[in-house]
Amino acid sequence: MNKYKIITNEGEVVGKVKDFIRKNNSNDLSGLVVKKRFWKNYSVDITNIKSFGSSIILKEDYNAPKKYIWQRS
């Protein structure tokens, strides 16, 4: 599977797509599963995505989860 980069509106890479979340058994997407290095996976709803292409750009108002190395999950 090609690992698409997830990029904020400001150009910061927040992770890569690990999997796609489909609506029921159709090919319509409802979200993405994102993997960031040394993090647990988290999901991004399709409504928070601005555009698809060689990378996926998130909308300006989306706040990606932030976690620092010293925080426990």
N, CA, C and O of each residue as an XYZ file, in Angstrom:
292
protein
N       0.846     -1.184      0.000
C       0.000      0.000      0.000
C       0.889      1.244      0.000
O       1.857      1.336      0.756
N       0.548      2.172     -0.841
C       1.268      3.436     -0.891
C       0.945      4.243      0.360
O      -0.226      4.406      0.706
N       1.956      4.744      1.034
C       1.760      5.519      2.253
C       1.657      6.997      1.910
O       2.669      7.674      1.729
N       0.428      7.493      1.822
C       0.210      8.906      1.550
C       0.563      9.715      2.788
O       0.243      9.306      3.905
N       1.215     10.852      2.608
C       1.525     11.737      3.718
C       0.301     12.578      4.044
O      -0.427     13.013      3.152
N       0.085     12.800      5.335
C      -0.973     13.677      5.813
C      -0.303     14.993      6.198
O       0.605     15.015      7.029
N      -0.752     16.078      5.595
C      -0.115     17.383      5.775
C      -1.147     18.385      6.269
O      -2.277     18.415      5.781
N      -0.749     19.216      7.255
C      -1.634     20.278      7.729
C      -1.671     21.387      6.681
O      -0.899     21.378      5.722
N      -2.563     22.322      6.877
C      -2.692     23.456      5.970
C      -1.418     24.308      5.943
O      -1.148     24.988      4.953
N      -0.638     24.271      7.029
C       0.611     25.036      7.109
C       1.809     24.284      6.532
O       2.903     24.843      6.453
N       1.623     23.029      6.127
C       2.703     22.268      5.508
C       3.414     21.293      6.432
O       4.401     20.681      6.023
N       2.950     21.129      7.660
C       3.575     20.209      8.600
C       3.067     18.793      8.351
O       1.859     18.575      8.263
N       3.972     17.837      8.236
C       3.595     16.437      8.055
C       3.198     15.880      9.416
O       3.995     15.904     10.354
N       1.963     15.375      9.529
C       1.476     14.850     10.806
C       1.416     13.330     10.829
O       1.068     12.751     11.858
N       1.741     12.675      9.735
C       1.746     11.223      9.702
C       1.520     10.696      8.300
O       1.556     11.434      7.315
N       1.284      9.390      8.244
C       1.020      8.719      6.972
C      -0.240      7.888      7.106
O      -0.583      7.430      8.196
N      -0.925      7.695      5.992
C      -2.143      6.895      5.987
C      -1.776      5.436      6.185
O      -0.967      4.880      5.444
N      -2.377      4.826      7.189
C      -2.164      3.405      7.424
C      -3.295      2.581      6.826
O      -3.079      1.475      6.332
N      -4.525      3.143      6.876
C      -5.682      2.415      6.362
C      -6.793      3.404      6.040
O      -6.777      4.547      6.496
N      -7.746      2.951      5.255
C      -8.909      3.758      4.897
C     -10.127      3.191      5.609
O     -10.282      1.974      5.707
N     -10.994      4.071      6.108
C     -12.234      3.657      6.756
C     -13.354      3.863      5.750
O     -13.594      4.981      5.295
N     -14.041      2.768      5.402
C     -15.104      2.838      4.398
C     -16.466      2.891      5.058
O     -16.651      2.410      6.176
N     -17.425      3.488      4.346
C     -18.819      3.497      4.798
C     -19.433      2.156      4.420
O     -19.523      1.810      3.243
N     -19.846      1.417      5.420
C     -20.466      0.101      5.224
C     -19.629     -0.751      4.279
O     -18.435     -0.925      4.519
N     -20.213     -1.284      3.221
C     -19.477     -2.116      2.273
C     -19.256     -1.408      0.944
O     -18.988     -2.058     -0.066
N     -19.365     -0.088      0.934
C     -19.183      0.665     -0.308
C     -17.736      1.147     -0.415
O     -16.929      0.928      0.489
N     -17.428      1.791     -1.505
C     -16.099      2.362     -1.684
C     -16.035      3.824     -1.242
O     -15.014      4.483     -1.439
N     -17.116      4.337     -0.645
C     -17.118      5.699     -0.117
C     -16.322      5.733      1.182
O     -16.459      4.847      2.026
N     -15.492      6.757      1.338
C     -14.672      6.876      2.540
C     -15.401      7.642      3.626
O     -16.140      8.586      3.346
N     -15.187      7.230      4.868
C     -15.695      8.002      6.000
C     -14.551      8.548      6.832
O     -14.763      9.407      7.688
N     -13.339      8.060      6.594
C     -12.183      8.552      7.332
C     -10.918      7.815      6.963
O     -10.910      6.932      6.105
N      -9.845      8.203      7.637
C      -8.528      7.608      7.424
C      -7.935      7.216      8.769
O      -8.183      7.878      9.776
N      -7.163      6.156      8.789
C      -6.382      5.795      9.967
C      -4.970      6.306      9.710
O      -4.347      5.977      8.701
N      -4.479      7.115     10.645
C      -3.183      7.769     10.484
C      -2.195      7.185     11.485
O      -2.537      6.938     12.642
N      -0.986      6.970     11.032
C       0.103      6.486     11.879
C       1.194      7.529     11.905
O       1.698      7.951     10.864
N       1.552      7.939     13.108
C       2.666      8.850     13.282
C       3.752      8.086     14.022
O       3.454      7.248     14.873
N       4.955      8.358     13.718
C       6.077      7.630     14.293
C       6.037      7.660     15.819
O       5.892      8.726     16.418
N       6.163      6.505     16.437
C       6.174      6.309     17.886
C       4.837      6.642     18.546
O       4.801      6.860     19.757
N       3.751      6.688     17.801
C       2.426      6.991     18.337
C       1.492      5.838     18.079
O       1.761      4.955     17.264
N       0.386      5.868     18.796
C      -0.700      4.959     18.451
C      -1.404      5.525     17.227
O      -1.276      6.710     16.919
N      -2.139      4.683     16.539
C      -2.919      5.137     15.382
C      -4.057      6.028     15.850
O      -4.587      5.844     16.946
N      -4.430      6.988     15.025
C      -5.617      7.790     15.292
C      -6.352      7.991     13.982
O      -5.780      7.810     12.907
N      -7.622      8.366     14.073
C      -8.412      8.496     12.855
C      -8.709      9.961     12.558
O      -8.805     10.795     13.459
N      -8.851     10.243     11.278
C      -9.212     11.569     10.791
C     -10.492     11.406      9.989
O     -10.546     10.623      9.041
N     -11.517     12.146     10.375
C     -12.793     12.086      9.672
C     -12.652     12.713      8.284
O     -11.868     13.643      8.094
N     -13.397     12.212      7.342
C     -13.324     12.677      5.955
C     -13.703     14.160      5.834
O     -13.269     14.833      4.899
N     -14.506     14.671      6.771
C     -14.904     16.085      6.727
C     -13.749     17.023      7.062
O     -13.844     18.222      6.804
N     -12.665     16.507      7.628
C     -11.502     17.321      7.978
C     -10.444     17.357      6.881
O      -9.380     17.949      7.064
N     -10.728     16.731      5.747
C      -9.767     16.672      4.652
C     -10.107     17.712      3.598
O     -11.237     17.786      3.114
N      -9.102     18.516      3.251
C      -9.296     19.578      2.264
C      -9.120     19.036      0.853
O      -9.946     19.303     -0.021
N      -8.038     18.267      0.618
C      -7.807     17.753     -0.727
C      -6.996     16.460     -0.701
O      -6.208     16.207      0.210
N      -7.221     15.655     -1.737
C      -6.485     14.413     -1.973
C      -5.599     14.618     -3.193
O      -5.960     15.357     -4.110
N      -4.468     13.982     -3.206
C      -3.559     14.019     -4.344
C      -2.413     13.085     -4.025
O      -2.634     11.998     -3.491
N      -1.185     13.487     -4.343
C      -0.038     12.674     -3.960
C       0.162     12.735     -2.447
O       0.816     11.870     -1.865
N      -0.405     13.758     -1.819
C      -0.475     13.899     -0.363
C      -1.913     14.255     -0.008
O      -2.710     14.614     -0.876
N      -2.229     14.152      1.262
C      -3.566     14.513      1.735
C      -3.423     15.733      2.618
O      -2.673     15.715      3.594
N      -4.137     16.793      2.284
C      -4.038     18.054      3.015
C      -5.274     18.218      3.882
O      -6.406     18.065      3.422
N      -5.027     18.537      5.156
C      -6.113     18.727      6.109
C      -6.635     20.152      6.053
O      -5.925     21.065      5.632
N      -7.870     20.339      6.474
C      -8.464     21.674      6.521
C      -7.761     22.528      7.561
O      -7.111     22.020      8.475
N      -7.904     23.828      7.403
C      -7.217     24.789      8.261
C      -7.632     24.662      9.725
O      -6.797     24.830     10.613
N      -8.896     24.371      9.993
C      -9.380     24.336     11.374
C      -9.161     22.999     12.078
O      -9.557     22.855     13.234
N      -8.539     22.010     11.414
C      -8.297     20.714     12.047
C      -7.061     20.790     12.936
O      -6.010     21.272     12.512
N      -7.193     20.317     14.161
C      -6.065     20.265     15.093
C      -5.650     18.814     15.266
O      -6.361     18.026     15.890
N      -4.508     18.467     14.716
C      -3.998     17.102     14.838
C      -3.641     16.839     16.291
O      -3.172     17.748     16.977
N      -3.850     15.616     16.783
C      -3.496     15.301     18.170
C      -2.009     15.510     18.395
O      -1.179     15.141     17.564
N      -1.692     16.102     19.525
C      -0.285     16.334     19.866
C       0.046     15.509     21.096
O      -0.725     15.451     22.054
N       1.190     14.884     21.053
C       1.657     14.101     22.182
C       3.169     14.212     22.199
O       3.830     14.190     21.161
N       3.678     14.329     23.367
C       5.113     14.453     23.506
C       5.687     13.163     24.072
O       4.969     12.373     24.685
N       6.956     12.955     23.870
C       7.598     11.699     24.222
C       7.492     11.411     25.710
O       7.501     10.244     26.103
N       7.391     12.429     26.545
C       7.328     12.217     27.980
C       5.907     11.920     28.481
O       5.735     11.584     29.653
N       4.902     12.034     27.631
C       3.544     11.726     28.042
C       3.265     10.241     27.842
O       3.711      9.632     26.869
N       2.524      9.677     28.776
C       2.132      8.277     28.650
C       0.783      8.191     27.984
O      -0.029      9.111     28.078
N       0.540      7.064     27.297
C      -0.753      6.905     26.632
C      -1.775      6.297     27.537
O      -2.919      6.096     27.129
